[in-house]
Amino acid sequence: MNQFRRITISGEPVERGKQHGKQLSVEISRTIDFYRSIFALPESEILHRADFFRAIIERFNPTYIEEIDGIAQGAGVDLLWIIALNARTEILSHCAGVSNECTSVYYSGSAILGQNWDWGKALESLSVLMKIVQTDGHIIFMLTEPGIIGKIGMNSAGLGVCLNILTLGRLLDGLPVHIFLRAILDCHSLAQVDSLLASHGGGKASNIMVADAGGAGFNIEFCGENSYRLVAESDYLLHTNHYLDSPINSEKDPSFSSSYARLNKATQILSENKERSVAGMRALLSDDSDRSLPIYREYIPDDSVHELGTICTIVMELAQQKMHVRKGKGPDAKFFEYHLEG
């Protein structure tokens, strides 16, 4: 199949969760198996860490725990495993050399935002396009992993968000970044996102790129208890998987060879081609001219996620509430268009 499965969930938090869990019960079990294989921790330790994050999530927003509990009920799995999925980035932070992934780009003033999501091949057949219809009419449309309540996507208020993993090489103990992504997708303005950043930005190692339908946007690098806000110096924002505003990740470190190569190639493309359109972004995120370290990646063997490559490409037209999505890389991979209200 060359399209991701699409599901819709609606109603109160527990009911939404139960719908999520029932519709994706098989996929959730397989996603748990995947992360169990890469966490490299005894199951008791995984669940202990999940319990730690349960308290953090519940303090932040109890309705998220209600939704997560609904997923566990619907899928017939341990609640702590669903929390572990939602905190998977933080649980993985103990691992040395977790694979670099993702190239994100935003065209300033255009309200066009997108990225490649590069991760373990097992997730390509499991991930879904999910529409969440809330009781107040707010709608979220996102690409997510089964069991995870927030990821890459857009909402009916015109906001969109992308994610890149970053590496600090130490345990993280803040609000899990995928929960933070959901909180962004629950926002109605960039001002609300700013308030979230001020109050719950610590304890993470990730990069988020946020934009709205009016053409405004910004980029935040989370670096433990610090964060760095990047603004467009020209007519675009661009990020891969190393810190741009902090000298933490050296270009001389082979762990970041792909990240630097993708950033340099994308910068070159953007300087040579001034077209700031959906077609231009789709072309940029499809570039594989660097055969060894391309932006658009075939699956290759990887020590941390078994096989690493481009799971999907997403380009969001926030003003039109339209998402262009391509699954994987191969002769049958092509873009499909989806409307948030469709």
N, C-alpha and C positions, 0 to 999 in steps of 0.2 A: 504493500500500500504506500502510495506516495503522498498521502495527506495524514496529518495527525487526527486522531479521534477527537470529536467535539462533544462536550457534555454541558448541560445547563443545570445549575442548582439554584434554589430560591427559598424564601421564607425566613424564619427566625434562625439564629445561629446553630442550635442543635439540629434542627431539621435540615438545614443546608449541609451540615456535616454528615448526617446519616445518608443523604442522597449521594454525596461525594463518595462515602465509604462503600455503599452498596453498588454503585455503578462501576467503581474501580477496585473492587475487592481483590481480584486476581492480580491486577497491576500493582496494587499496594503491597501485596505479599512478595511479589518479585522485586519491587523496589527495596523493601526491607532486606531481602536476600542479598541484593547488590551492595547495599551499604554495610551490612554485616561483614561482607567479604573484604571491604576496603578500610573499615574503621581500624582494623588491626588492634583491637582491644577485646578482652573477655566480655561476654554479653552482660555480666553483672556490672562491669564498669561502664559500659555504654548506657545501661538503664539508670545507673546512679547519676551519671552526668545529665541524662534526660530529666531526672527528677529535680535536679538543681535548676535547669532551665524552665521547668514547669512553674516553679515559684516566681521566676522573673517575668514570664509571660502573663501569669495570672495577676501579678501586681500592676503590670502595664495595661492590660485590657482583659478582664475576666471573660468577655464574650468570645475572645479567641480560643480560650481553653474550652468553652462550651462547644464551639465549632469543632475543635480538635477531638474532643470527647465523642461528639457525634460521628466523626469519621471512624474512630476506633470501634464504636458500636456497630456502625454500618458494615465495616469490613471484617468484624469479628477478630480484632487483634488487640494486643496490649496497648493501652493508652500511652505508656511511656515510649513505645516504639514509634508512634505517630509524632510524639514530641521530638524524639531523636531525629526523625526525618526533617522536621522543621528547624532543628538546630544542627543539621548535618555539617554545615560549614564550620561552626564553632567546635564540634566534636572532632572534626578532621584537623583542627589547627595544631594538634599535638604531633601530627605526622610530618617528618622531614621530607621536603621535596614533593609536596602535593602539586599535581600538574598545573602548569599555567593554562589558562583558558580565556577565551572571549575577546572580541574586538568590538568596541562601542563607538558610535559616532552620532553627532547632532549637528544639523545645519542651522546655525543661528538665524533667527527671524523667519525661518521657513516652517517651523512646527513639524519637521521631519526628523524622526529619532529612530535609531535601529542598532542592531548588533548581530554578530554570530555568537551562538552559544556552543562552545566546544567543551565536551565532557565525555564520560564513558559511553561506549557504543550501546551498552545494554539499555540505556535510558531512551534511545531513539524510538524503539518500538513501544515504550511504556508511557512516555510523556503525552500530555493532552492539551488541547485548547479548551479552556474552561470559562464559561460565562456565569457570573454570580449576580443574581438579581436580588437586591435587598428590599426589605419591606418599605423603605422610604423612596423607592424608585431608583436609587443609585445602582449603577451597573459597572461591573469590572469584567474585562476580557483579557485573559492572560494565557501564556504558555507556561505550564507548570509540571512538576513531577508529581506522580500520584501520592496523595497524603499531605502534600505541602500547600499551605493556604495562601502563599504570596510569592510571586516571582516576576517575570518580565511581562509587562503589559501596559494597558491603558484603561481609562475609565470614562464615564459619561460626563464628568466635569471637565474633560479635555486634558487631563494629566496623563503622562506616560513615564515609564521608568525602565532603565536598563541596569545590568549588574555585571561587574568584573570582580573575580576573586583576587585578593592581594595577600601577601605573605609576610608575617612578622616572626614566625618561628617560635611562638609561645602560645600557651593556652589563652583562650579568649573567654570572657565571663560576662559580656554585656547582653543586651537584648538581641536575640538571634537575628541575623540580617534578613532572613526570609520573612520573619514576622515584621520586621521594619518595612520591607517592601510592601507587605499587605497593608500596613498602616498608611503608607504613601498612597496606595491605590484606593484607600478609603477617604483620602483627603479631597477637598473641593477647590483648593488653591495652592499655589506655591508658598504663600504666606503660612498656611497650615503646615506645609512640609518643613519650612524654616523652624517653626515651633517644635516640631518633632526632633529636628537635628539638635536644637539647643538643649532639649531635656533628656534625650535617649540616644545620643550619638556615640557614647563611649563603649569600649570593650569589644570592638569589631575590627576586622581587617578585610575590608572590601571597598570597592569603588561603586558609587551609584551616579547615574546621569539622569536628571529629571528635567522635563520640559512640559510646556502647556500649549494649548491650542492658539494662544495669542502670539507665540513665537519666542517667549522668554524661556530660559533654561539655565542650568548650572550643573557643575560636577563636584562631588564631594569624595575625597579620599579619607577613609577611616583608618586610623593608625593607632590602635589601642585606645588610650584615653584622649588622644589628640585627633583632630580632623583638619583637613586642608581643603579650602574651597577654591576651585579653579574656574576662571572665567575665560571666555573665548577671546583670544588675542587677534583673531582674524574673523572669518565668517563661519567657523565651525569649532566644535569640541571633539576631541579624539582621545580614547584611552584603551590601553591593553591591560597588561598584568604586572606592571611595576609602578612604584610610586614616582610621580612626576614632580611633586613638590617637597620631596624629602630624599636625602641620599642613602636610603636604606638598601635599595636593590641595585647593585652595580651591574653595568653593562658587561663587565669582565666576568661576572658569575655565569657559568654555562646554564644554570637553572633558568635564567631569564633571556636566553638567546632568542627563543621564539617570540617573546613579548617585545623585545627591542626590534627584531626583524619586522614584525607585523606593524609596529608603530611607524617605523621608518618608511616602509613600503606605502602605507596608507597616507602618510604625510606627503610623499612624493606624488602619489595619485591626485591628492587634493590640490597640490600646487600646480600640477600640469593640466588638470581638468577642472574648470571653474563652475561646471554645471552642478547646481545645488538642488537636485530634484530626486524624486523616487527612483527614476532610472539611474541617475548617477550614484545613489547610495547602493542600489542593488548591484551595480557593476563593481563598485569598490569592495563590497562584502563578498563578491564572487571571484576576486582576484586570486589566482594560484600561480602567478608567474615566477615567484620564488619557489622552486620545486622542493627545496629542502625545508623551508620554514614559511609556508604560505599563510595568507589570511584565511582562505577557504580550504579546509583541511580534510584529506582522506584519513580514514582510521589507520592508526599505526600502533604497534605494541607499546604499552606504557606500564611502568612499574607500579603506579598508584591506582589507576582505574582500569587496568587490563588492556583496553584499547581506547585510544584518545583520538577524537576527530570532531568535525562540525556536525552537531546534532540538528541544528536548525539555523536559519537566517530569518530575522524578523525586521521589517521596516514599517514604522507606524506613521500614518498621516493623521496627526492629532486633530487638526481643524476639520477634517472630513470624517473622523472617527472610523478610520479604515486601517486594517492591518494586512500587510503582505507577508506571507509565511512560506518558507521552503523547507522541506524535510530532508535532512541529510545531504550527501554529496554523491552523485552518480548520474548515469545517463538518463534516468527517469526523474531526476530531481528538478522540480519547477515551482515557480511561485503561484500561490493561490491567494485570492483576495477575500477578506472577511470584513463585514461591517458590524460594528459593535451592537447595533440594534437588530441585526439580521438573525 
